[in-house]
């Protein structure tokens, strides 16, 4: 009777034990996945120095030249939206055509010869060959023009048109015509674009990493040791600027492509970045930064494809980063990565 009562109240048959085991595995698996989700973006407790910031590039207009700022004056704020310098932000201006389609130096290489410099608290001055200089005041843009719908690599976004005199000047600078192009402004205080579809499989990427008019993320880092190694394989060495990264890292001990394996990057004391994706390359690095001429041999992209293709459709060089802790950065700041 006791044995019978025991069996009826608590069945320990093999079938039941298997069921309990499966249940525990399922719960354990779910707990592990939750743990991974909660801890995947936990910042490192320990850091190790890898080098210093050699140069910082700041591009007010997408696909145009970096702003001319003396190295001694360079101190930038890093927030979730983008790099900013004294009231001006990285890539908050972009050129579109009459169909509101994005225009870049991939099709119009001489866009890289449109220069800018800061001339006031919120003012910048554009210059291009054979044209009078053009002044833009960010403080007076909010009431100018009207919103239009455009997209950055297929991701739609509403933007503000800066005004007719800017449209005319950029049309002349790029098309050599009086009209045909518009200069538009990113009017939002935070990232609003969806993630670039090509990067949706990247596990550490957040929507807020999309930045302003950036191709993929708000920040990109180039390891100068990697560029130097690439240059040993080229007949004509390339300027690192051709890769249009925000940060150029000079390593203490040159290790080409070390950045492929970094998960976290800290610049200076405060600014912390998550490495979220490799930077896959289009034809833009084939454009000489001084002459705006495309390389006739398709370099350096051709050589990169021979040894940096991996499982992507384009070769990778440099890393896309998302900001995880705001801070100020400047040239010669120490660069750290996670210390495992």
MOQUISUL-V458264 format. One record per residue. N is the residue number from 1. PHI is phi in whole degrees, 0 to 359 (* if undefined). PSI is psi in whole degrees, 0 to 359 (NA if undefined). Layout:
[[N & PHI & PSI] [N & PHI & PSI]]
This chain:
[[1 & * & 317] [2 & 296 & 317] [3 & 297 & 318] [4 & 296 & 318] [5 & 295 & 321] [6 & 298 & 317] [7 & 295 & 325] [8 & 285 & 331] [9 & 271 & 336] [10 & 208 & 97] [11 & 277 & 117] [12 & 249 & 35] [13 & 293 & 158] [14 & 306 & 321] [15 & 297 & 319] [16 & 292 & 319] [17 & 299 & 320] [18 & 298 & 317] [19 & 297 & 317] [20 & 297 & 319] [21 & 299 & 315] [22 & 298 & 319] [23 & 298 & 317] [24 & 295 & 321] [25 & 298 & 318] [26 & 297 & 314] [27 & 296 & 316] [28 & 298 & 319] [29 & 297 & 316] [30 & 296 & 320] [31 & 296 & 319] [32 & 296 & 317] [33 & 297 & 320] [34 & 296 & 317] [35 & 300 & 314] [36 & 299 & 319] [37 & 295 & 319] [38 & 283 & 334] [39 & 254 & 356] [40 & 292 & 336] [41 & 248 & 23] [42 & 284 & 125] [43 & 293 & 149] [44 & 297 & 150] [45 & 272 & 335] [46 & 236 & 142] [47 & 233 & 153] [48 & 232 & 139] [49 & 288 & 138] [50 & 237 & 344] [51 & 168 & 204] [52 & 224 & 162] [53 & 281 & 118] [54 & 278 & 311] [55 & 217 & 150] [56 & 238 & 128] [57 & 252 & 137] [58 & 227 & 117] [59 & 246 & 97] [60 & 300 & 322] [61 & 246 & 127] [62 & 305 & 128] [63 & 80 & 357] [64 & 265 & 179] [65 & 293 & 155] [66 & 293 & 153] [67 & 296 & 142] [68 & 278 & 106] [69 & 226 & 126] [70 & 297 & 145] [71 & 301 & 325] [72 & 291 & 339] [73 & 264 & 356] [74 & 280 & 113] [75 & 216 & 122] [76 & 244 & 147] [77 & 266 & 136] [78 & 249 & 118] [79 & 231 & 183] [80 & 295 & 335] [81 & 281 & 312] [82 & 181 & 178] [83 & 287 & 138] [84 & 225 & 151] [85 & 226 & 104] [86 & 51 & 48] [87 & 95 & 354] [88 & 245 & 141] [89 & 247 & 155] [90 & 291 & 127] [91 & 53 & 43] [92 & 265 & 2] [93 & 238 & 145] [94 & 210 & 153] [95 & 256 & 135] [96 & 232 & 160] [97 & 268 & 187] [98 & 294 & 342] [99 & 267 & 10] [100 & 63 & 32] [101 & 263 & 140] [102 & 302 & 135] [103 & 246 & 132] [104 & 224 & 174] [105 & 289 & 351] [106 & 299 & 325] [107 & 259 & 327] [108 & 238 & 81] [109 & 303 & 329] [110 & 288 & 358] [111 & 301 & 332] [112 & 292 & 351] [113 & 259 & 8] [114 & 271 & 115] [115 & 254 & 163] [116 & 214 & 152] [117 & 213 & 156] [118 & 274 & 135] [119 & 233 & 4] [120 & 189 & 181] [121 & 305 & 317] [122 & 232 & 19] [123 & 245 & 141] [124 & 231 & 157] [125 & 240 & 124] [126 & 266 & 146] [127 & 221 & 144] [128 & 208 & 154] [129 & 303 & 135] [130 & 67 & 17] [131 & 231 & 147] [132 & 293 & 151] [133 & 297 & 153] [134 & 235 & 126] [135 & 262 & 137] [136 & 232 & 132] [137 & 245 & 111] [138 & 298 & 331] [139 & 293 & 336] [140 & 255 & 16] [141 & 275 & 335] [142 & 300 & 328] [143 & 262 & 7] [144 & 262 & 145] [145 & 67 & 200] [146 & 214 & 163] [147 & 286 & 143] [148 & 227 & 160] [149 & 257 & 123] [150 & 229 & 194] [151 & 205 & 155] [152 & 242 & 108] [153 & 51 & 47] [154 & 86 & 354] [155 & 264 & 114] [156 & 288 & 153] [157 & 198 & 142] [158 & 271 & 136] [159 & 225 & 169] [160 & 254 & 133] [161 & 282 & 133] [162 & 284 & 331] [163 & 140 & 161] [164 & 296 & 322] [165 & 293 & 330] [166 & 286 & 321] [167 & 301 & 315] [168 & 294 & 317] [169 & 294 & 314] [170 & 290 & 330] [171 & 296 & 317] [172 & 292 & 319] [173 & 294 & 326] [174 & 257 & 315] [175 & 262 & 346] [176 & 63 & 33] [177 & 230 & 164] [178 & 283 & 340] [179 & 209 & 178] [180 & 123 & 340] [181 & 230 & 159] [182 & 227 & 143] [183 & 265 & 126] [184 & 240 & 157] [185 & 239 & 142] [186 & 278 & 110] [187 & 264 & 5] [188 & 262 & 149] [189 & 276 & 359] [190 & 210 & 166] [191 & 292 & 129] [192 & 240 & 344] [193 & 288 & 151] [194 & 288 & 165] [195 & 295 & 140] [196 & 305 & 126] [197 & 306 & 329] [198 & 294 & 341] [199 & 251 & 7] [200 & 298 & 338] [201 & 275 & 355] [202 & 284 & 120] [203 & 290 & 336] [204 & 259 & 2] [205 & 282 & 136] [206 & 246 & 157] [207 & 302 & 321] [208 & 292 & 351] [209 & 281 & 356] [210 & 290 & 338] [211 & 72 & 215] [212 & 264 & 255] [213 & 259 & 22] [214 & 297 & 150] [215 & 301 & 318] [216 & 225 & 302] [217 & 224 & 171] [218 & 293 & 333] [219 & 222 & 147] [220 & 217 & 137] [221 & 243 & 137] [222 & 246 & 130] [223 & 272 & 116] [224 & 296 & 336] [225 & 294 & 326] [226 & 291 & 319] [227 & 295 & 320] [228 & 298 & 319] [229 & 296 & 318] [230 & 302 & 317] [231 & 295 & 334] [232 & 292 & 343] [233 & 261 & 357] [234 & 251 & 147] [235 & 291 & 320] [236 & 241 & 107] [237 & 302 & 151] [238 & 253 & 152] [239 & 282 & 134] [240 & 306 & 333] [241 & 300 & 336] [242 & 298 & 342] [243 & 267 & 354] [244 & 56 & 39] [245 & 280 & 155] [246 & 286 & 317] [247 & 243 & 131] [248 & 250 & 120] [249 & 262 & 126] [250 & 261 & 110] [251 & 286 & 147] [252 & 297 & 317] [253 & 234 & 114] [254 & 299 & 120] [255 & 229 & 97] [256 & 302 & 136] [257 & 68 & 15] [258 & 302 & 329] [259 & 297 & 340] [260 & 303 & 330] [261 & 254 & 1] [262 & 281 & 141] [263 & 257 & 328] [264 & 227 & 146] [265 & 225 & 131] [266 & 240 & 133] [267 & 244 & 121] [268 & 72 & 210] [269 & 271 & 334] [270 & 238 & 319] [271 & 288 & 118] [272 & 240 & 134] [273 & 235 & 146] [274 & 260 & 128] [275 & 287 & 118] [276 & 247 & 344] [277 & 190 & 149] [278 & 290 & 151] [279 & 268 & 106] [280 & 276 & 145] [281 & 252 & 139] [282 & 258 & 203] [283 & 277 & 354] [284 & 302 & 320] [285 & 296 & 348] [286 & 283 & 356] [287 & 264 & 124] [288 & 293 & 128] [289 & 288 & 340] [290 & 268 & 325] [291 & 251 & 344] [292 & 65 & 19] [293 & 268 & 138] [294 & 285 & 143] [295 & 292 & 129] [296 & 292 & 340] [297 & 262 & 4] [298 & 74 & 27] [299 & 260 & 149] [300 & 270 & 1] [301 & 300 & 321] [302 & 301 & 313] [303 & 291 & 319] [304 & 303 & 321] [305 & 297 & 336] [306 & 283 & 342] [307 & 213 & 2] [308 & 231 & 28] [309 & 276 & 320] [310 & 53 & 227] [311 & 258 & 17] [312 & 259 & 165] [313 & 281 & 343] [314 & 229 & 154] [315 & 289 & 153] [316 & 251 & 139] [317 & 204 & 121] [318 & 94 & 170] [319 & 229 & 140] [320 & 278 & 141] [321 & 227 & 149] [322 & 245 & 140] [323 & 285 & 135] [324 & 241 & 345] [325 & 212 & 120] [326 & 292 & 160] [327 & 178 & 177] [328 & 258 & 145] [329 & 225 & 154] [330 & 204 & 163] [331 & 303 & 147] [332 & 78 & 359] [333 & 299 & 146] [334 & 286 & 140] [335 & 250 & 130] [336 & 239 & 155] [337 & 230 & 171] [338 & 299 & 141] [339 & 255 & 100] [340 & 286 & NA]]
